[in-house]
């Protein structure tokens, strides 16, 4: 088998060089566009996952904890969750009627909590506000927000568990 290298056609050596450079530039542009598209796809997939940390602060164990919470919430209550951490300002993504959302931006002291209607009614506005005011917002000044996220998730799960046990015992 003979390996043949592409020969660039041209009337003069100058034209062949220009065509060769153009071919290399086109090839480089295609590779660059492919890489940029892959970066964009990976970013979209990360944002769609249970945990998105733009700051890169959450360690492996903290991410595992959040994924475990998400799995338990889905298995026990049929609800999804998204936790997103941003380095700057953010907008809340479109959520379906069964997804809990926690979005935080520690650098600008911003927290957004969204709960499905039934979950919000069950937990109550005071409880939800306390998660924000007592746990998440103070954690920014102490730079301990990764632990605060875990505490909030445990509080939510415990409250849901308590409410469910209360219903089953009264039925």
C-alpha positions in Angstrom: 0.0 0.0 0.0 1.4 3.3 -1.1 0.8 6.5 1.0 0.1 9.4 -1.2 0.2 12.9 0.1 -2.2 15.5 -1.3 -0.5 17.6 -4.0 -1.7 21.1 -4.2 -2.3 22.2 -7.8 -1.2 25.6 -9.1 0.3 27.3 -12.1 3.3 28.7 -10.2 5.1 27.8 -7.0 3.8 31.0 -5.4 0.2 29.9 -6.2 0.9 26.4 -4.8 2.3 28.0 -1.5 -0.8 30.3 -1.2 -3.2 27.4 -1.8 -1.2 25.2 0.7 -1.4 27.9 3.4 -5.1 28.4 2.7 -5.7 24.6 3.0 -3.9 24.5 6.3 -5.8 27.5 7.6 -9.2 25.9 6.6 -8.1 22.7 8.3 -7.1 24.6 11.5 -10.4 26.6 11.5 -12.4 23.4 11.3 -10.5 21.9 14.2 -10.9 25.1 16.2 -14.7 25.2 15.5 -15.0 21.5 16.5 -13.2 22.1 19.8 -15.4 25.2 20.6 -18.6 23.2 19.8 -17.4 20.4 22.1 -16.7 22.9 24.9 -20.2 24.4 24.5 -21.8 20.9 24.5 -19.9 19.9 27.6 -21.0 23.2 29.3 -24.7 22.6 28.4 -24.5 19.0 29.7 -22.9 20.2 33.0 -25.6 22.8 33.5 -28.3 20.2 32.9 -26.8 17.8 35.4 -27.7 17.7 39.1 -24.6 19.7 40.1 -23.0 22.6 38.2 -20.1 24.4 39.8 -18.7 27.2 37.7 -16.3 28.2 40.5 -14.7 24.7 40.7 -14.9 24.9 44.5 -17.0 21.8 45.3 -14.7 18.8 45.9 -15.5 15.2 44.8 -17.1 14.2 48.1 -19.4 17.3 48.1 -20.5 16.7 44.5 -21.1 13.0 45.4 -23.3 14.1 48.4 -25.4 16.4 46.1 -25.8 13.7 43.5 -26.8 11.3 46.3 -29.4 13.8 47.6 -30.8 14.2 44.0 -31.1 10.4 43.7 -32.8 10.0 47.1 -35.2 12.9 46.3 -36.1 11.3 43.0 -36.4 7.8 44.5 -38.4 8.8 47.6 -40.5 11.6 46.3 -40.4 11.5 42.5 -38.8 15.0 42.5 -35.6 16.2 40.7 -33.1 18.8 41.9 -30.5 21.1 40.4 -27.8 22.8 42.4 -25.9 25.4 40.5 -22.9 27.5 41.7 -21.9 30.6 39.6 -18.9 32.8 39.7 -21.0 35.8 38.8 -24.6 36.7 38.1 -26.9 34.1 36.8 -30.4 33.4 35.5 -32.6 30.6 36.7 -33.0 27.9 34.0 -36.4 26.7 32.8 -37.6 24.2 35.4 -40.3 21.6 35.1 -43.0 21.2 37.7 -41.1 18.5 39.6 -37.6 20.1 40.0 -36.2 21.8 43.0 -33.6 24.4 42.2 -30.8 26.0 44.3 -28.7 28.6 42.6 -26.0 30.5 44.3 -23.4 33.1 43.4 -21.1 33.5 46.4 -19.1 36.3 44.8 -22.2 38.6 44.7 -24.1 37.1 47.7 -27.0 35.9 45.6 -29.2 32.9 46.4 -32.2 31.6 44.4 -34.4 28.9 45.8 -37.2 27.4 43.7 -39.4 24.5 44.7 -42.2 22.6 43.0 -45.6 23.9 44.1 -46.5 20.9 46.2 -43.1 20.9 47.8 -43.2 24.6 48.5 -46.6 24.3 50.1 -45.5 21.3 52.2 -42.3 22.9 53.4 -43.8 26.4 54.0 -42.5 29.8 53.1 -40.9 30.3 56.6 -38.8 27.1 56.3 -37.7 28.0 52.8 -36.8 31.6 53.8 -34.8 30.2 56.8 -32.7 28.0 54.5 -31.7 31.1 52.6 -31.3 33.6 55.5 -29.9 31.3 58.2 -27.7 29.0 56.2 -26.8 30.1 52.7 -26.4 33.9 52.9 -24.3 33.9 56.1 -22.0 31.2 54.6 -20.8 33.5 51.9 -19.0 35.9 54.3 -17.5 32.9 56.1 -16.6 31.3 52.7 -18.2 28.1 53.9 -21.0 27.8 51.3 -20.2 24.2 50.2 -20.9 23.0 53.7 -24.0 25.2 53.9 -25.4 23.6 50.7 -25.0 20.2 52.3 -26.7 21.4 55.5 -29.6 22.9 53.5 -30.1 19.6 51.6 -30.1 17.6 54.8 -32.6 20.1 56.3 -34.9 19.8 53.2 -34.7 16.0 53.2 -35.3 15.8 57.0 -38.3 18.1 56.7 -39.8 16.1 53.9 -39.2 12.9 55.8 -40.9 14.4 58.9 -43.9 15.5 56.9 -44.2 12.1 55.2 -44.1 10.3 58.6 -46.6 12.7 60.0 -49.0 11.9 57.2 -48.6 8.2 57.4 -49.1 8.1 61.2 -52.3 10.2 60.9 -53.8 8.2 58.1 
